[in-house]
């Protein structure tokens, strides 16, 4: 039985730059540094031969983000200007309590956003931006605490068990 989302993985050509964005700018908690080389088990898991990587895990709320810089084999460079409608996993969404403050803080630090935060459906405000590699991320604020998509509601329901 699938219990929930544990982590999302990001591959980057520049580990320090990517970790700095998610840790220092977005404020995720650094959890652990990891690496591997000459590992048949890792090769089987990631579907590569002769792989080597270094990375770090960051904790945010109830999940982790793992960031990897592959040392072998060399990866393809980031695809510039992917759009949210292009096939594949297109964004990571981060729940915030004050979207306007987060948007202004990150914009002042040079983060590229698609727009200012927008209101939708009467219960949510959202904005898309890009990390240093061009990956799309979303900031989302659920305005109604007991809405089915609210993390506050999910935490309340879990505590009732």
C-alpha positions in Angstrom: 0.0 0.0 0.0 1.3 3.4 -0.9 1.3 5.6 2.2 2.3 9.0 0.7 5.0 11.0 -1.0 8.4 10.6 0.5 10.7 12.7 -1.7 11.2 14.2 -5.1 14.6 14.0 -6.8 16.3 16.8 -8.8 19.4 16.2 -10.9 21.6 19.3 -11.4 24.9 20.1 -13.1 25.8 22.3 -10.1 25.1 20.7 -6.7 26.2 23.7 -4.6 24.1 26.2 -6.6 21.0 24.0 -6.4 21.4 23.2 -2.7 22.0 26.9 -1.9 18.7 27.7 -3.7 16.6 25.2 -1.8 18.4 25.4 1.5 19.5 29.0 1.8 16.9 30.8 -0.2 13.8 28.7 0.2 14.7 27.7 3.7 14.6 23.9 3.5 16.4 22.0 6.3 19.6 20.2 5.2 19.2 16.6 6.3 22.1 14.5 5.0 24.9 14.4 2.5 25.1 11.3 0.3 27.3 9.9 -2.5 28.0 6.7 -4.3 30.5 5.3 -6.9 31.2 1.8 -8.0 27.9 0.5 -6.7 26.1 -2.2 -8.7 23.1 -1.8 -6.4 22.9 2.0 -7.2 23.4 1.3 -10.9 20.5 -1.2 -10.9 18.2 1.3 -9.0 18.9 4.3 -11.3 19.2 2.2 -14.5 22.7 3.3 -15.4 26.1 1.6 -15.7 29.2 2.9 -13.9 27.2 5.7 -12.2 28.6 8.0 -9.5 26.9 10.9 -7.9 27.0 13.2 -4.9 24.1 14.9 -3.4 22.1 16.1 -0.4 18.7 15.6 1.1 16.6 18.6 2.3 13.5 18.4 4.5 10.6 20.6 3.9 7.4 20.0 5.9 6.4 16.4 5.6 8.7 15.4 2.7 12.2 15.5 1.4 13.9 16.9 -1.8 17.0 15.0 -2.9 19.4 16.9 -5.1 22.0 14.9 -7.2 25.0 15.9 -9.2 25.9 12.9 -11.4 29.7 12.6 -11.8 29.3 9.6 -14.1 27.9 9.2 -16.7 27.7 12.8 -17.7 24.1 13.9 -17.9 22.4 16.1 -20.5 22.2 19.8 -19.7 19.0 21.2 -18.3 16.3 21.8 -21.0 15.8 25.5 -21.2 12.4 27.1 -21.2 10.3 24.0 -20.5 6.7 24.9 -20.2 4.2 23.8 -17.6 2.2 22.0 -20.4 5.2 19.9 -21.7 5.1 16.2 -21.0 6.8 14.9 -17.8 6.9 16.0 -14.2 6.8 19.8 -14.6 6.7 21.3 -11.1 7.1 20.9 -7.4 4.5 22.7 -5.3 5.4 24.2 -1.9 2.7 25.2 0.6 3.2 28.6 2.2 1.3 30.7 4.8 1.9 34.2 3.2 2.4 33.9 -0.5 2.8 37.6 -1.1 5.6 37.9 1.4 7.4 34.8 0.0 6.9 36.0 -3.6 8.4 39.4 -2.7 11.3 38.0 -0.7 12.3 35.5 -3.5 11.7 38.1 -6.3 14.0 40.5 -4.5 16.6 37.7 -4.4 16.4 37.4 -8.2 14.1 34.4 -8.6 12.2 34.3 -11.9 8.5 34.1 -11.6 5.9 33.7 -14.4 3.6 36.3 -12.8 2.6 37.8 -9.5 0.5 35.5 -7.2 -2.9 34.8 -8.6 -6.2 33.9 -6.9 -8.1 30.8 -8.2 -11.3 29.0 -7.3 -11.9 31.2 -4.3 -9.7 29.1 -1.9 -6.2 29.3 -3.3 -3.4 31.7 -4.4 -0.6 30.4 -6.5 2.5 31.5 -8.5 5.0 29.5 -10.6 8.8 30.3 -10.6 12.0 28.7 -11.7 15.0 27.3 -9.8 18.6 28.0 -11.0 18.4 25.1 -13.4 15.1 26.2 -14.9 12.9 23.7 -13.0 9.5 25.0 -12.3 8.2 25.3 -8.8 5.0 26.5 -7.4 4.2 28.5 -4.2 0.6 27.9 -3.1 -1.4 29.3 -0.2 -4.7 27.6 0.6 -6.9 30.3 2.1 -9.5 28.0 3.7 -7.9 26.0 6.5 -10.5 23.2 6.4 -10.5 22.9 2.5 -9.8 19.3 1.4 -6.5 20.3 -0.1 -5.3 22.2 3.0 -2.3 20.7 4.8 -3.9 22.1 8.0 -6.9 19.9 7.4 -4.8 16.9 6.6 -2.8 17.4 9.8 -6.0 17.8 11.8 -7.4 14.5 10.4 -4.2 12.6 11.1 -4.2 13.8 14.7 -7.8 12.5 15.1 -6.7 8.9 14.6 
